[in-house]
Amino acid sequence: MTYHLAIGDRTYSSWSLRGWLLFEKFGIPVSVETAVLYTDELPRLLARYAPARLVPAMRMPDGEVVGETLAMAETLAERHPEAGIWPTDPAARALARWLCAEMHAGFGALRGDCAMNLAKSYQDSAPRPEVLADLARIEEIWALARDRFGAGGRWLFGTYTAADAFFAPVAARIAGYNLPVGAASADYVAAHLADPAFRRWRAMGWAQHLEQAAYRKPYPERPWPGPAPLAATVAEGPSVNAACPYSGKPVTDFLQLGGKVWGFCNPFCRDKTLADPEVWPKFMAMVQAEG
């Protein structure tokens, strides 16, 4: 038996990103169900996670449903103490919980003006003073965590914890809206943009090929500031491999990378790989095995 997780659009649902990272980053198996935001799909999905009203929501192996990312973090940490969801040091753990709670409840100007959109990055979003005030507070608490507990790593408490999962959408907003932060904060944002799990989430969002027009802003655009993906293109078969690297099923959809054609069992598997090939371990293992 495993966990089930209900999420919204990967490109836009910042809360869903937090919930998914609590599983992905800590090696907890989960089956993901997704629905398009602002459509009838979402209430149909959430009907299976009652009484949760919003995504993300998780259903545990015993059938109990837990909503809200703070509750999910605490529940998963309780059930999987070996996963390292919270720092082991009591003072660091208390601060990490504080930061998550402040993120969960606050920063309304940043949330309202800079909704997460992992498909876009803007040259200048002209942030209001209220947004700049939120950023100043975020930088203050990031610096507090990193100065006290972050030695030896790029994350807030050295190694990745729930606090980093909670602030991953903030890093995405800073990157997407080119918000002004200091060098230390910019380094922390860059750590998120380079993180393979974050990149996999963003690639899956691209593979959904959904655009919520309400999220588009009238600012000049720039390239996404994260690491450049390996260059891959849609291709025709036949492919080097006969079975999809993810499902083991026969291949039907193809991409070209490194002068070779690789096959997948459906367009989504192909397109998530096309978006950022090197962050998919099973695919890269297949590529490397073929030389």
C-alpha positions in Angstrom: 0.0 0.0 0.0 1.1 3.5 -0.7 0.2 7.2 -0.3 -2.0 9.0 -2.7 -1.6 12.7 -3.4 -4.1 15.1 -5.2 -2.5 18.0 -6.9 -3.3 20.8 -9.4 -1.5 22.1 -12.4 2.3 21.7 -11.9 3.1 24.9 -13.6 0.9 27.1 -11.4 -0.1 25.3 -8.2 2.5 26.4 -5.6 0.9 24.5 -2.8 0.9 21.3 -4.8 4.6 21.7 -5.4 5.2 21.9 -1.6 3.1 18.8 -1.0 4.8 16.8 -3.8 8.3 17.7 -2.6 7.5 16.3 0.8 7.4 12.9 -0.9 9.9 13.3 -3.7 12.7 14.8 -1.7 12.4 12.3 1.2 12.0 9.1 -0.7 8.4 8.4 0.3 6.5 6.5 -2.4 3.3 8.2 -3.6 0.8 7.8 -6.4 -0.1 11.2 -7.8 -3.5 12.3 -9.1 -3.8 15.6 -10.9 -6.6 17.9 -12.0 -6.7 21.2 -13.9 -7.2 24.2 -11.7 -10.5 26.2 -12.2 -12.2 23.4 -14.0 -14.7 20.7 -13.1 -11.8 18.3 -12.8 -10.7 19.7 -9.5 -13.9 19.1 -7.5 -14.2 15.6 -9.0 -10.7 14.8 -7.9 -11.2 16.3 -4.4 -14.4 14.3 -3.9 -12.2 11.3 -3.6 -10.2 13.1 -0.9 -13.1 14.4 1.2 -13.3 16.3 3.5 -10.3 18.1 1.9 -11.3 21.3 0.0 -8.0 22.2 -1.6 -5.0 20.7 -3.3 -2.7 19.2 -2.2 -4.3 16.6 -0.1 -3.0 13.2 0.7 -4.7 9.9 1.5 -2.6 7.7 3.7 -2.3 3.9 3.3 -4.9 3.4 6.0 -7.4 5.6 4.1 -7.1 8.7 6.4 -7.1 12.0 4.4 -4.8 14.9 5.5 -5.0 18.3 3.9 -2.8 21.4 4.3 0.9 21.1 3.7 1.8 21.8 7.4 -0.3 18.9 8.6 1.1 16.8 5.8 4.7 17.6 6.8 4.1 16.8 10.5 2.2 13.6 9.7 4.9 12.3 7.3 7.6 13.2 9.7 5.8 11.3 12.4 5.3 8.2 10.2 8.8 8.4 8.6 11.2 9.6 11.3 14.2 8.2 9.3 13.4 10.4 6.3 14.9 13.6 7.8 11.9 15.9 7.0 12.8 18.1 10.0 16.3 18.9 11.3 17.6 16.6 14.0 18.8 19.5 16.2 15.9 20.7 18.5 16.7 24.4 18.0 17.0 24.0 14.3 13.8 21.9 14.2 11.9 24.6 16.1 13.1 27.3 13.7 12.3 25.2 10.7 8.7 24.8 11.9 8.5 28.5 12.6 9.6 29.3 9.1 7.1 26.9 7.5 4.3 28.3 9.6 5.2 31.9 8.6 5.3 30.9 5.0 2.0 29.0 5.3 0.2 32.0 6.7 2.0 35.1 5.4 3.5 37.0 2.6 0.2 37.9 1.0 1.5 40.7 -1.2 4.1 38.4 -2.8 1.5 35.7 -3.3 -1.0 38.1 -4.7 1.2 40.0 -7.1 3.6 37.2 -8.1 1.5 34.0 -8.6 3.8 31.1 -9.4 4.2 30.5 -13.1 7.0 28.0 -13.9 6.5 28.6 -17.7 7.5 32.3 -17.6 10.3 34.6 -16.3 10.1 38.4 -16.6 12.8 41.0 -17.0 11.2 43.5 -14.6 7.9 43.0 -12.7 8.0 46.4 -11.0 7.3 45.0 -7.5 5.2 47.2 -5.2 6.6 48.3 -1.8 4.4 45.7 -0.1 6.1 43.0 -2.2 9.5 44.4 -1.4 8.6 44.3 2.3 7.7 40.6 2.1 11.0 39.9 0.3 12.9 41.7 3.1 11.3 39.6 5.7 11.9 36.4 3.7 15.6 37.3 3.3 15.8 38.0 7.0 14.5 34.6 8.1 16.5 32.8 5.4 19.6 34.4 6.6 18.8 33.5 10.2 18.4 29.9 9.4 21.5 29.7 7.1 23.7 31.6 9.5 22.8 29.5 12.5 22.3 26.1 10.9 23.1 26.1 7.2 26.9 25.4 7.3 28.0 22.7 4.9 25.2 23.0 2.4 23.1 25.4 0.2 19.9 24.7 2.0 18.4 26.6 4.9 19.5 24.0 7.5 22.4 22.5 5.6 20.6 19.5 4.3 17.2 19.7 2.6 14.2 19.8 5.0 10.6 20.6 5.0 11.5 24.3 5.2 13.1 24.2 1.8 10.0 22.4 0.4 7.9 25.2 1.7 10.1 27.9 0.2 10.6 26.3 -3.2 7.6 28.2 -4.6 9.0 31.4 -3.2 12.3 30.7 -5.0 10.3 30.1 -8.2 8.6 33.5 -7.7 11.8 35.3 -7.2 13.2 33.7 -10.3 10.1 34.1 -12.4 9.5 37.7 -11.6 13.2 38.7 -11.3 12.7 40.0 -7.9 15.6 41.9 -6.2 17.4 39.9 -3.5 20.9 39.9 -2.1 23.7 37.5 -3.1 23.0 35.0 -0.4 19.3 34.8 -1.2 20.1 34.6 -4.9 22.4 31.6 -4.2 19.6 29.9 -2.3 17.2 30.5 -5.2 19.7 29.0 -7.6 19.9 25.9 -5.4 16.2 25.4 -5.9 16.4 26.0 -9.7 19.2 23.5 -10.0 17.6 20.9 -7.8 16.7 17.8 -9.9 13.4 17.3 -8.1 12.3 20.9 -8.7 13.4 20.5 -12.4 11.4 17.2 -12.7 8.3 19.0 -11.4 8.8 21.9 -13.8 9.4 19.5 -16.7 6.1 17.6 -15.9 4.3 20.9 -15.9 5.7 21.7 -19.4 4.6 18.2 -20.5 1.0 18.9 -19.5 0.9 21.7 -22.1 -1.6 23.7 -20.1 -1.8 27.5 -20.0 -3.8 29.4 -17.5 -4.2 32.8 -19.2 -4.9 34.6 -16.0 -1.4 34.0 -14.8 0.3 35.8 -17.7 1.7 39.2 -16.8 2.3 42.2 -19.2 6.0 42.3 -18.5 8.9 41.8 -21.0 10.0 38.2 -20.8 13.4 36.6 -20.4 14.6 33.0 -20.6 14.0 30.9 -17.5 17.1 31.5 -15.3 17.6 27.9 -14.2 20.1 25.5 -15.7 19.8 25.0 -19.5 18.5 21.5 -20.3 20.1 19.1 -22.7 19.0 19.7 -26.3 16.4 17.1 -27.3 13.8 17.1 -30.1 10.7 15.2 -31.0 11.5 12.4 -33.4 10.1 9.5 -35.3 10.8 5.8 -34.5 12.2 3.3 -34.5 14.1 3.8 -31.2 17.1 2.3 -29.6 14.9 0.9 -26.8 11.8 -1.2 -27.2 10.4 -0.5 -23.7 9.7 2.8 -21.9 12.3 3.5 -19.3 9.6 4.4 -16.8 6.8 1.9 -17.3 8.4 -0.9 -19.2 5.6 -0.8 -21.7 6.1 -0.9 -25.5 7.2 2.5 -27.0 4.9 4.7 -29.1 6.4 8.2 -28.8 10.0 9.3 -29.5 12.6 11.9 -29.0 16.2 12.4 -30.3 19.1 13.1 -28.0 22.8 12.7 -28.6 22.2 11.5 -32.2 20.0 8.6 -31.1 16.2 8.1 -31.0 14.6 7.0 -27.7 11.1 5.7 -27.1 8.4 6.2 -24.5 5.0 4.6 -23.8 3.0 7.9 -24.2 3.4 11.5 -25.0 3.6 12.6 -21.4 6.6 10.3 -20.7 8.3 11.6 -23.8 7.5 15.3 -23.2 8.6 15.4 -19.6 11.9 13.9 -20.7 12.1 16.3 -23.7 11.8 19.2 -21.3 14.8 18.3 -19.2 16.4 15.0 -20.1 19.2 14.8 -17.5 17.0 15.0 -14.4 15.3 11.6 -15.1 17.5 8.9 -13.6 15.9 6.0 -15.4 16.2 7.6 -18.8 19.8 8.7 -18.2 20.7 5.3 -17.0 19.4 3.9 -20.3 21.3 6.5 -22.3 24.5 5.8 -20.5 24.1 2.0 -20.8 23.8 2.4 -24.6 27.0 4.4 -24.6 
